[in-house]
Amino acid sequence: MRVALLAPANSIHTVRWVNGLVARGLEVHLISAHHAEAGAIDPSVRVHQLNLSAPAAYLLSSGQVAACLKQIGADLLNAHYASGYGLLARMTRFRPMLLSVWGSDVYEFPRTSPLHRWLIRGNLRSATAIASTSECMARKVTELFSHPHLFVTPFGVDESIFVPGRDAPQKGQIVIGTVKTLARKYGVDVLIDAFALVVRQMGQATRLRLEITGSGPEEHNLKRQVERLGLVDLVAFNASVPHESVPRMLRRLDIFVALSRDSESFGVAAVEAAACEKPIVVSNAEGFVEVIRHNETGLIVPRNDALAASGALARLLKDEELRSTLGRNARAHVLKHYTWDISLDRMIDAYSRTVSGRFHSC
């Protein structure tokens, strides 16, 4: 199959898709208004750089994309993002077209204004079929436009890279942590408050440590919060790391926490931690609820509830066997449902069905 992806070349998610698909024997072309990081994309992927950069390219590059698709002789166009690239794909009028939604394009973009909502609905309607990384986001898509052909294509993890292990920062410490963008929507401030409550409850004799890996607009405020709570000696902020370094940061942790305030389109951070066999505490954001089973692969607490989160942490800290059991169950769940091979299988199946028109099991 000859597939063209219309997507941001500078995104790790795009890179993983094109590299994975070409490794499966597909002829893969990447058309993008963004530039890929040097060496990130498999040389077998044929990259077509648009003359214009985003966002201008979304409105003005349909002719170039259409000509490129004709030259390629593509069997399928897979556009990623229902907003910018989705609009560009729509204007090419190429069929068949599978539109992959990512999250902010259907959760946030349509709320900007009635015009934005109208635009997204039109882009969704124009697709031959739609792919969503989660069931919860598929429901969100349906609220915007009830497309008759909708696939769920989870964004899995490479279980050979995200592996169990413990790289202790300091022997004898119990390390709680997260690897997330430091934005308010991800509730890192709630995690800090929960950690402060646990420290007061259990005392510093337990040698607790909190590691926050990431960068973002809330970094300064979060560091000030740590200072106000008197936790400077117990909390470490690590700079954001490239995706290939995330497993190493996860292996530094004994407990992984993600307390997002908003709906997660897919709980990939939790799935990555689960693959590393970490016990997990997450908020009840939809994406997390879909991938974590309460009391089986992790603990789920209400959003914006530091007290509930501290209770879940205290429960894990007091019960080493529970930590081990949840971690083992979490990895087993990933191996059954969320490996990268499973994700590629489901995406290639969506491609085949979209090209053939066989949608009966979408």
C-alpha positions in Angstrom: 0.0 0.0 0.0 1.2 3.5 -0.9 0.3 5.9 1.9 0.8 9.6 2.2 0.7 11.2 5.7 -0.1 14.9 5.9 1.2 15.7 9.3 3.7 17.8 11.4 7.1 16.3 10.7 8.5 17.8 13.9 6.2 15.8 16.2 7.5 12.6 17.9 4.1 11.1 17.3 4.3 11.6 13.5 7.9 10.3 13.5 6.8 7.1 15.3 3.9 6.5 12.9 5.9 6.9 9.7 8.8 4.9 11.0 6.6 2.2 12.3 4.5 2.0 9.1 7.5 1.8 6.8 9.0 -0.9 8.9 5.8 -2.9 8.2 6.5 -2.8 4.5 4.2 0.1 3.5 5.5 2.7 1.0 5.2 5.8 3.2 5.3 9.4 2.1 5.3 12.3 4.6 4.0 15.7 3.4 4.6 18.5 5.9 4.8 22.2 6.4 7.1 21.5 9.4 10.7 20.4 9.4 11.7 17.1 11.0 14.6 16.8 13.4 17.7 15.6 11.6 18.0 11.8 11.6 14.6 11.3 13.3 12.8 9.9 10.3 13.7 6.5 8.7 15.5 7.1 5.3 12.9 4.8 3.7 10.2 7.4 4.4 9.9 9.8 1.5 9.6 13.3 2.9 7.9 16.1 0.8 8.5 19.5 2.3 5.8 22.1 1.5 7.0 25.5 0.2 5.1 27.4 2.9 5.3 27.0 6.6 2.4 26.6 9.0 -0.1 28.2 9.5 -0.1 29.8 6.0 0.4 26.4 4.4 -3.0 25.2 5.8 -4.8 27.7 3.7 -2.5 28.1 0.7 -0.8 24.8 -0.1 -3.7 22.6 -1.3 -2.6 22.8 -4.9 1.0 21.7 -4.0 -0.4 18.8 -1.9 -2.8 17.7 -4.6 0.0 17.7 -7.2 2.3 15.8 -4.8 -0.4 13.2 -4.1 -0.9 12.7 -7.9 2.8 12.3 -8.5 3.0 9.8 -5.6 0.1 7.8 -6.8 -1.1 7.5 -3.2 -3.7 4.8 -2.4 -4.6 6.7 0.8 -4.1 10.1 2.4 -3.9 10.0 6.2 -4.2 13.6 7.6 -3.2 14.2 11.2 -5.0 16.9 13.2 -8.6 17.8 12.4 -7.7 21.5 12.5 -4.8 22.8 10.3 -3.8 19.7 8.4 -7.4 18.5 8.4 -8.4 21.7 6.6 -5.6 21.3 4.1 -6.5 17.7 3.4 -10.1 18.7 2.9 -9.2 21.4 0.3 -7.2 18.9 -1.8 -10.5 16.9 -2.3 -8.4 13.7 -2.3 -10.1 10.4 -1.6 -9.9 8.2 0.2 -8.8 10.3 3.2 -8.5 9.0 6.8 -8.5 11.9 9.3 -6.6 11.2 12.5 -7.7 13.4 15.4 -5.1 14.1 18.2 -6.8 15.8 21.1 -6.7 19.6 21.3 -8.1 19.7 17.8 -11.4 18.3 19.0 -11.4 19.2 22.7 -10.1 22.8 22.6 -10.2 24.2 19.1 -14.0 23.9 18.6 -14.6 25.8 21.9 -12.7 28.8 20.6 -15.6 30.2 18.7 -18.7 29.1 16.7 -16.5 29.6 13.5 -13.8 27.2 14.9 -16.5 24.6 15.7 -18.1 25.0 12.2 -14.6 24.5 10.6 -13.8 21.3 12.5 -17.3 19.9 11.8 -16.7 20.5 8.1 -13.2 18.9 8.2 -14.6 15.8 10.0 -17.5 15.6 7.5 -15.1 15.7 4.5 -13.1 12.6 5.6 -13.8 9.2 4.2 -13.1 7.8 7.7 -11.8 9.1 11.1 -9.3 7.6 13.4 -9.2 8.4 17.2 -6.5 7.2 19.7 -9.1 6.5 22.3 -12.8 5.6 22.9 -13.3 8.7 24.9 -12.0 11.0 22.1 -14.1 9.0 19.6 -17.2 10.0 21.7 -16.0 13.6 21.6 -15.7 13.5 17.8 -19.2 12.1 17.6 -20.5 15.1 19.6 -19.1 17.3 16.9 -20.1 15.2 13.9 -21.5 11.7 13.9 -19.3 10.2 11.2 -20.4 6.7 10.1 -16.9 5.4 9.8 -14.8 5.9 12.9 -11.8 3.7 14.0 -10.0 3.6 17.4 -6.3 3.4 16.9 -4.5 3.6 20.3 -1.1 5.2 20.5 0.8 2.4 22.1 4.3 2.1 23.5 7.4 0.1 22.6 7.5 -2.5 25.4 11.1 -3.3 24.5 12.2 0.2 25.4 9.7 1.0 28.2 10.8 -1.9 30.5 10.7 -2.6 34.2 13.6 -1.4 36.4 14.6 0.9 39.1 17.4 3.4 38.7 17.5 4.8 42.2 18.6 8.5 42.6 19.6 7.6 46.1 19.5 4.3 47.9 16.6 4.0 50.4 14.5 6.8 49.0 11.0 6.3 47.8 10.5 8.5 44.7 7.2 9.8 43.6 7.1 11.6 40.3 5.7 12.6 37.0 6.9 13.3 33.4 4.5 15.9 32.0 4.4 19.4 30.4 4.3 22.0 33.2 0.9 23.5 32.2 -2.0 24.1 34.5 -4.2 21.5 32.7 -1.9 18.7 33.9 -2.4 19.4 37.6 1.2 19.3 38.7 0.3 21.8 41.4 -2.2 19.3 42.7 0.5 16.7 42.9 2.8 19.1 44.8 0.0 19.8 47.3 -0.7 16.0 47.7 3.0 15.4 48.2 3.1 18.0 51.0 0.2 16.4 52.7 1.9 13.0 52.6 5.1 14.4 54.0 3.2 15.9 56.9 1.3 12.7 57.5 4.2 10.3 57.2 7.2 12.4 58.3 10.5 12.9 56.5 11.9 9.8 58.1 10.3 7.8 55.3 12.8 9.6 52.9 10.3 10.7 50.4 11.3 12.5 47.2 9.2 14.1 44.4 10.7 14.3 40.9 9.0 16.5 38.3 10.3 16.1 34.8 9.2 18.6 32.2 9.1 22.3 31.2 6.2 24.6 30.5 4.5 27.9 31.3 3.8 26.9 35.0 7.4 26.1 35.9 8.0 29.3 37.8 4.7 29.1 39.7 5.3 25.5 40.6 8.8 26.2 42.0 7.3 29.1 44.0 4.7 26.7 45.4 7.4 24.2 46.5 9.2 27.1 48.3 6.0 28.2 50.1 5.4 24.7 51.3 8.9 24.3 52.6 9.6 21.3 50.3 12.7 22.6 48.4 15.0 19.9 49.8 12.5 17.1 48.9 11.4 18.2 45.4 13.6 18.0 42.2 12.7 19.7 38.9 14.3 18.0 35.9 14.3 19.7 32.5 12.2 18.2 29.8 13.8 15.3 28.0 13.5 13.8 24.5 11.1 10.9 24.1 13.9 8.4 24.0 15.0 9.5 27.5 11.5 9.1 29.0 12.0 5.5 30.0 15.2 6.4 31.9 13.3 9.1 33.9 10.4 6.7 34.6 12.8 4.1 36.0 13.9 6.6 38.6 10.4 6.5 40.1 8.7 4.2 42.6 5.3 5.7 42.0 4.1 7.5 38.9 1.4 10.2 39.2 -0.6 12.2 36.6 -3.4 14.4 37.9 -4.7 16.1 34.8 -7.6 18.6 35.3 -8.9 18.3 31.8 -9.9 15.3 29.7 -6.9 13.4 28.4 -7.4 12.4 24.8 -5.4 9.3 25.5 -3.4 8.5 28.7 -0.1 7.8 26.9 2.0 9.0 29.9 0.2 6.5 32.1 0.6 3.7 29.6 4.4 4.4 29.3 4.7 4.3 33.1 2.6 1.1 33.2 4.9 -0.5 30.7 7.8 0.2 33.1 5.8 -1.7 35.8 5.3 1.4 37.9 2.3 1.6 40.3 0.2 4.6 39.1 -2.0 7.3 40.6 -4.1 9.2 38.1 -7.0 11.6 38.1 -10.3 10.5 36.7 -9.7 12.4 33.4 -11.4 10.3 30.7 -8.2 9.2 28.9 -6.7 7.8 32.1 -9.9 6.1 33.1 -9.9 4.3 29.8 -6.3 2.9 30.2 -6.1 2.4 34.0 -8.2 -0.1 36.0 -8.8 1.1 39.5 -7.3 -1.1 42.2 -6.0 -3.4 39.5 -3.4 -1.6 37.5 -3.4 1.7 39.4 -5.4 4.1 41.6 -7.8 6.6 40.3 -8.7 9.8 42.3 -11.0 12.7 41.6 -9.6 15.7 39.6 -8.5 18.7 41.6 -8.5 16.7 44.8 -5.1 16.9 46.6 -6.5 15.2 49.7 -7.7 12.1 47.7 -4.4 12.0 45.8 -2.4 12.1 49.1 -4.6 9.3 50.4 -3.8 7.1 47.4 -0.1 7.9 47.7 -0.1 7.1 51.5 -1.8 3.8 50.7 0.9 2.8 48.2 3.7 4.1 50.5 2.5 1.9 53.3 2.1 -1.2 51.2 5.1 -2.4 49.2 3.3 -5.5 48.1 0.4 -3.4 46.7 3.0 -1.3 44.7 4.5 -4.5 43.3 1.1 -6.0 42.4 -0.2 -2.9 40.7 3.0 -2.5 38.7 3.0 -6.1 37.5 -0.7 -5.9 36.5 -0.1 -2.6 34.8 2.6 -4.0 32.5 0.6 -7.1 31.8 -2.3 -4.8 30.7 -0.1 -2.9 28.4 1.3 -6.1 26.8 -2.3 -7.2 26.1 -3.8 -4.0 24.8 -1.2 -1.2 24.2 2.0 -2.4 22.5 3.3 -0.5 19.5 2.8 -3.6 17.3 -0.9 -3.6 18.3 -1.2 0.1 17.4 0.3 -0.5 14.0 -1.9 -3.5 13.4 -5.0 -1.4 14.1 -3.8 1.6 12.0 -3.0 -0.6 9.0 -6.4 -2.3 9.4 -8.0 1.2 9.3 -6.0 2.0 6.2 -7.1 -1.2 4.5 -10.7 -0.7 5.3 -10.7 2.9 4.3 -9.2 2.1 0.9 -11.5 -0.9 0.3 -14.6 0.7 1.7 -15.2 -2.2 4.1 -16.4 -0.4 7.2 -18.8 -2.9 8.8 -16.6 -3.4 11.9 -15.5 0.1 12.6 
